[in-house]
Amino acid sequence: MSIRHGLLALLERGPMYGYQLRAAFEESTGTTWPLNIGQVYTTLSRLERDGLVRPLPENDGGQRPYEITDPGRTELAQWFATPISRTDRPRDELAIKLALALTTPGVDVRAVVQTQRTATMRALQEYTRLKTRDSDAADLPWRLVLDAMIFQAEAEIRWLDHCEASLMRYPPPAPKPPSTKPSPADRLDPDHSEVTSS
């Protein structure tokens, strides 16, 4: 979820200033995505520049609330109506880390997998503990975010199990040494800028 659309959704409830937006955002996501107040104000500035929100006069406490504009409502409605594509999500750092671990000399890939499994299992236990607390209908947004985190942790553990099984079946090959064959650029004659014969 983008902070941009999250703030638009919160402003659809009514005008708010930065600290209210940060608190409402964290409450809506069950504090699973803490926001820096600087991120909030930077995003509000961009939303204002793009005509999606407008500042209101300062209140008695000196805070300047913002409200959503009609173009902001259109942008928000379009965001809610558009499915999230897998390509829109950030790269999976864990998958990249394991792929690089397989090809980096001296890295114990099984230890990388086990370390991640332990950390993910701890997180899963914490999420499950949080889920057992009493809740009411007002907690539904937080519970849905928590359920998503539980399902993602469970899926990650299953994937790590698959990785470990694959490592047992197909031990990683020894890394290939860098090529010593000169590239065409290495064979350029600096005086003539032409490829020389070797």
N, C-alpha and C positions, 0 to 999 in steps of 0.2 A: 504494500500500500504506500502511495506517495504521501508525504506530509502535506503537500499542496491540496490533495483531494480530501485528506482527513480534516484539514482546517476548514475547507469549504463546507464539509458535512456538518461540522460543529457550528459554524456560523448560520447554517440553515435553521438551527434551533432558536437563534436570536443573536443580537450583537454581543460581542465579548472582546475583552482586551487580552493582551498576550499571556499574562499569567493565568487567566481563567481558561484560555484555550489550551495551555499546556496541561493544567490540572484535568480538564475535561477529556483531553486526548488520552492521558495516562489512565484515567478512570475507565474510559471506554475500551481500552486494550488490556485492562487488568494489570497495568504497570509492567507489561511484558516488553514495551517499547518506550523506554524513558526518553523524553525530549529535552534537549538543551534549550533554554529560553532564547538563546541567540538564533537557533534554527527557526523558532517560531517567528521572531521578528524579521529575519531575513526572508522567510517564505511570505509573510504578510506584505513586505515591501514589493516582492515580485508579483504577488497577486494584485496589489494595488496598481502597479505599473501596467499589468495586463488588463486592467479594468474589471477584474472579477470580484474585488472587494473595494469598499471605500471607507475611509476613516470618518468617524463621527467626532463632534466636539468633545474635548476632555471633560471627564466627570469631576465631581467635587474632590475626589481623591487624587486628581492629576493624571489618571489613566485615560488613554485614548482608545475607546472601543472601535471595533470594525464591524461592518455589516456586509453581507453578501449582496451582489448586484444581480440584475437579471441575466447578464452574460455568465456570471458565476453560477447561477442556478442551472443554466443550460449546460455548462461544462460539467457540473456535478451530476446532472441527470444522464449525460452521455457516459460519464465514468461508471455510474451504477449499471447502465445498460450494456456496457462492453465487457465481455469476459476477459479475464486475465490470461494472457498467453504465457506458455512456459518460457518463451524467448524473452519476455518482458521482465522476468525475474533475474535477480543477480546470479552470477555464475556460482556454481556449487564449489565452494572453496575446499571442502573435504574431498570431493572427487578429484579435483586438480592436485591436491596435496598427495593423495595416494598414487595417482598416475606418475607424478614426479618422483615420489619415493621409490617406485619400481625401477626407475632409470637413473637414480642418483647413487653413485658408489658409496658404500659404507653405511647406508641407511637400513635399519632393521624394519622392514615393512610390517612384519607381524607385530612388532612392538608399537608401531604407529597405530595399527588397527586396534590393538588391545587398549592402548591409552585412550583412544577415542571412544571405544565401547564403554569403558569404565566411566568416563565423563558423561556420556549420553545416558547411561543407566542411572547415574546419580540424578541427573536432570529429570528423567522420567519418574523416579521415585518422588522427587520434590513436587512435580506437577500433580502426581496422583494424590499426594498428601493434601495439596491445596484443594483438590476436587472434593475431598471428603468433608470440607467445612460446610456448615449450613448455608443455604442460599435461598433467595426468593426470586420472583420474576424480574426484579430490577437487576439481578446479577447475570441475566441471560447473555448480554454481550461479552462479559468477562468469561463466562463458562464456555462460550463458543470458541473464543480465542484460546482458552486453556485446552479444550478438546483438540483443536488443531495442533497445538504444540505436542500434546500427548501422541497423537497419530503420527506426527512427523518424527518424533523420537523413536517410536516403535518401528517405523519404516526404516529409519537410519540403522537401528540395531539389526534388523533383518538383513539390510544391505551389507553391513559389516560382517555378519555371519557368512553371507555369500562370498564376500571378498576373501575371508579366511579360508573357506572351503576351496575356492579357486586357487589360492596360493598353495594349498596342499596338493592339488591335482597338477598344477602347472607352475612349478617354481620359476621365479623370474630369471631370465637369462642374464649372464654376466654383461655388464654394460660394455658397449663397443668403444674402443679408444677413438679419440678424434682422428679424423682423416689427416694423413700427412701429405696427400697429393695436393699440389698447388692448384688453386683456383685460377680461372683465366685472369682475374684481376691481379693475382700475385705475379703473373708472368708478363705484365706490361713493362715495356722498356720505358723508364721515366724520361729518356731523351726524345723518344719518337712517339710515345703514347700509342704504340701498336703492340699487338700480341706477338711475342717472339716465339720461335720454335724451341721446343725443349728436347 
